[in-house]
Amino acid sequence: MINYKYAGVFITGLRKDDFVLLLSTYDGDNLKPSGVMEFINQKEMMKFYARYQDLIIGEDKKFVFIKPEI
């Protein structure tokens, strides 16, 4: 038996070396890391790529961080 849990999350970044999105939820006024999303269909991936560059707020060696608007 497979159990699924659903939650409303925000995309807060992406990994540079492969397409993995960083996910977060709000805990009061603070963002709390919630996990990653590795498997995204092609159409949604292209929609994300078309929009995320305007939301970049920082980056480090492995990640690009974006405003939590998506």
N, CA, C and O of each residue as an XYZ file, in Angstrom:
280
protein
N       0.838     -1.179      0.000
C       0.000      0.000      0.000
C       0.880      1.238      0.000
O       1.858      1.308      0.743
N       0.539      2.207     -0.824
C       1.295      3.452     -0.929
C       0.497      4.560     -0.257
O      -0.698      4.713     -0.508
N       1.155      5.325      0.590
C       0.526      6.466      1.243
C       1.140      7.749      0.714
O       2.363      7.887      0.668
N       0.302      8.678      0.318
C       0.764      9.967     -0.175
C       0.319     11.058      0.778
O      -0.753     10.978      1.377
N       1.159     12.085      0.914
C       0.795     13.278      1.666
C       0.954     14.458      0.721
O       1.887     14.509     -0.080
N       0.037     15.396      0.826
C       0.066     16.573     -0.024
C       0.221     17.809      0.843
O      -0.317     17.875      1.948
N       0.959     18.786      0.338
C       1.155     20.038      1.062
C       1.349     21.161      0.057
O       1.899     20.949     -1.024
N       0.904     22.333      0.409
C       1.173     23.523     -0.399
C       2.575     24.010     -0.079
O       2.872     24.312      1.077
N       3.431     24.090     -1.068
C       4.823     24.488     -0.854
C       5.202     25.596     -1.832
O       4.499     25.852     -2.810
N       6.315     26.238     -1.549
C       6.885     27.241     -2.438
C       8.219     26.726     -2.952
O       8.947     26.041     -2.233
N       8.534     27.054     -4.188
C       9.849     26.742     -4.741
C      10.781     27.861     -4.294
O      10.529     29.033     -4.574
N      11.852     27.504     -3.603
C      12.768     28.508     -3.072
C      14.169     28.413     -3.665
O      15.066     29.158     -3.268
N      14.359     27.500     -4.615
C      15.664     27.395     -5.252
C      15.750     26.193     -6.154
O      14.810     25.406     -6.275
N      16.908     26.067     -6.790
C      17.170     24.909     -7.632
C      18.638     24.559     -7.563
O      19.493     25.422     -7.365
N      18.914     23.292     -7.728
C      20.293     22.809     -7.728
C      20.896     23.077     -9.099
O      20.219     22.918    -10.115
N      22.150     23.479     -9.138
C      22.804     23.853    -10.389
C      23.196     22.664    -11.258
O      23.125     22.760    -12.484
N      23.602     21.559    -10.669
C      24.162     20.472    -11.467
C      23.122     19.584    -12.147
O      23.433     18.932    -13.143
N      21.915     19.547    -11.639
C      20.828     18.820    -12.297
C      19.508     19.467    -11.875
O      19.478     20.264    -10.937
N      18.438     19.131    -12.552
C      17.184     19.820    -12.283
C      16.497     19.237    -11.050
O      15.769     18.248    -11.133
N      16.746     19.870     -9.911
C      16.106     19.534     -8.648
C      15.663     20.847     -8.014
O      16.464     21.771     -7.876
N      14.399     20.933     -7.630
C      13.873     22.138     -7.013
C      13.888     22.017     -5.496
O      13.596     20.954     -4.946
N      14.231     23.117     -4.821
C      14.172     23.181     -3.362
C      12.784     23.666     -2.966
O      12.286     24.638     -3.532
N      12.157     23.006     -2.008
C      10.799     23.342     -1.590
C      10.788     23.787     -0.136
O      11.549     23.278      0.687
N       9.908     24.754      0.175
C       9.782     25.255      1.545
C       8.322     25.547      1.856
O       7.504     25.734      0.955
N       8.012     25.582      3.148
C       6.694     25.983      3.627
C       6.882     27.100      4.638
O       7.966     27.274      5.196
N       5.819     27.850      4.867
C       5.873     28.899      5.881
C       5.495     28.322      7.233
O       4.512     27.592      7.358
N       6.282     28.654      8.239
C       5.998     28.348      9.628
C       5.864     29.698     10.310
O       6.856     30.262     10.771
N       4.658     30.218     10.378
C       4.457     31.595     10.825
C       4.949     32.521      9.728
O       4.477     32.443      8.594
N       5.887     33.392     10.048
C       6.463     34.311      9.063
C       7.774     33.795      8.478
O       8.370     34.459      7.631
N       8.228     32.632      8.910
C       9.526     32.102      8.477
C       9.361     30.943      7.505
O       8.457     30.118      7.642
N      10.252     30.896      6.520
C      10.283     29.761      5.603
C      11.030     28.606      6.237
O      12.071     28.795      6.867
N      10.492     27.411      6.067
C      11.101     26.203      6.617
C      11.339     25.227      5.470
O      10.391     24.892      4.760
N      12.582     24.753      5.260
C      12.838     23.785      4.193
C      11.944     22.551      4.346
O      11.773     22.022      5.444
N      11.380     22.108      3.219
C      10.450     20.973      3.265
C      10.910     19.775      2.457
O      10.381     18.676      2.628
N      11.888     19.965      1.578
C      12.361     18.851      0.768
C      12.718     19.293     -0.627
O      12.925     20.478     -0.887
N      12.789     18.324     -1.528
C      13.142     18.595     -2.915
C      12.152     17.911     -3.851
O      11.466     16.962     -3.470
N      12.092     18.409     -5.071
C      11.290     17.779     -6.116
C      12.233     17.455     -7.265
O      12.837     18.354     -7.850
N      12.360     16.175     -7.587
C      13.296     15.741     -8.620
C      12.631     15.435     -9.957
O      13.256     15.588    -11.006
N      11.405     15.017     -9.933
C      10.744     14.577    -11.160
C       9.629     15.552    -11.519
O       8.618     15.640    -10.821
N       9.823     16.283    -12.617
C       8.882     17.292    -13.062
C       8.625     17.059    -14.546
O       9.558     16.811    -15.310
N       7.356     17.140    -14.955
C       7.104     16.906    -16.373
C       7.679     18.053    -17.210
O       7.834     19.174    -16.725
N       7.983     17.759    -18.441
C       8.688     18.677    -19.347
C       7.969     20.023    -19.488
O       8.609     21.074    -19.460
N       6.663     19.993    -19.637
C       5.892     21.233    -19.828
C       6.024     22.158    -18.615
O       6.235     23.360    -18.777
N       5.903     21.613    -17.411
C       6.016     22.420    -16.204
C       7.450     22.904    -15.992
O       7.659     24.010    -15.494
N       8.430     22.098    -16.360
C       9.823     22.495    -16.254
C      10.111     23.709    -17.152
O      10.806     24.640    -16.744
N       9.576     23.688    -18.359
C       9.789     24.808    -19.287
C       9.107     26.078    -18.768
O       9.658     27.169    -18.912
N       7.924     25.956    -18.170
C       7.245     27.114    -17.584
C       8.072     27.695    -16.436
O       8.173     28.913    -16.290
N       8.657     26.823    -15.632
C       9.492     27.283    -14.531
C      10.724     28.014    -15.054
O      11.038     29.108    -14.585
N      11.429     27.421    -16.022
C      12.631     28.050    -16.586
C      12.335     29.411    -17.198
O      13.180     30.304    -17.150
N      11.154     29.581    -17.769
C      10.789     30.855    -18.384
C      10.593     31.956    -17.335
O      10.659     33.140    -17.666
N      10.356     31.582    -16.098
C      10.013     32.574    -15.079
C      11.052     32.771    -13.977
O      11.144     33.868    -13.426
N      11.824     31.767    -13.643
C      12.617     31.827    -12.411
C      13.728     32.868    -12.416
O      14.080     33.366    -11.346
N      14.295     33.219    -13.562
C      15.438     34.131    -13.583
C      15.110     35.517    -13.038
O      15.989     36.200    -12.511
N      13.867     35.931    -13.159
C      13.450     37.222    -12.602
C      13.289     37.171    -11.084
O      13.144     38.216    -10.449
N      13.314     35.981    -10.491
C      13.085     35.810     -9.062
C      14.352     35.494     -8.280
O      14.280     35.294     -7.068
N      15.507     35.442     -8.929
C      16.768     35.075     -8.261
C      17.127     36.102     -7.191
O      17.133     37.307     -7.444
N      17.428     35.599     -5.979
C      17.837     36.480     -4.879
C      19.242     36.151     -4.370
O      19.777     36.875     -3.530
N      19.837     35.081     -4.863
C      21.181     34.718     -4.430
C      21.576     33.356     -4.966
O      20.765     32.644     -5.558
N      22.831     33.007     -4.752
C      23.318     31.692     -5.156
C      24.595     31.367     -4.414
O      25.277     32.249     -3.891
N      24.902     30.090     -4.380
C      26.180     29.626     -3.853
C      26.738     28.616     -4.841
O      26.305     28.570     -5.993
N      27.683     27.817     -4.408
C      28.340     26.869     -5.308
C      27.389     25.848     -5.919
O      27.551     25.466     -7.078
N      26.401     25.405     -5.150
C      25.523     24.328     -5.597
C      24.104     24.757     -5.954
O      23.426     24.056     -6.706
N      23.631     25.908     -5.426
C      22.232     26.263     -5.562
C      22.017     27.686     -6.048
O      22.860     28.561     -5.850
N      20.872     27.903     -6.688
C      20.370     29.235     -6.998
C      19.117     29.392     -6.146
O      18.249     28.519     -6.152
N      19.017     30.500     -5.412
C      17.887     30.731     -4.534
C      16.960     31.765     -5.160
O      17.419     32.748     -5.741
N      15.651     31.537     -5.039
C      14.671     32.441     -5.645
C      13.646     32.879     -4.603
O      13.474     32.239     -3.566
N      12.961     34.005     -4.912
C      11.866     34.466     -4.062
C      10.787     33.391     -4.034
O      10.531     32.751     -5.053
N      10.161     33.187     -2.901
C       9.128     32.150     -2.784
C       7.784     32.613     -3.356
O       6.822     32.816     -2.616
N       7.731     32.775     -4.669
C       6.507     33.250     -5.325
C       5.834     32.182     -6.168
O       4.694     32.361     -6.596
N       6.521     31.075     -6.411
C       5.944     30.012     -7.244
C       5.595     28.840     -6.342
O       5.093     27.822     -6.819
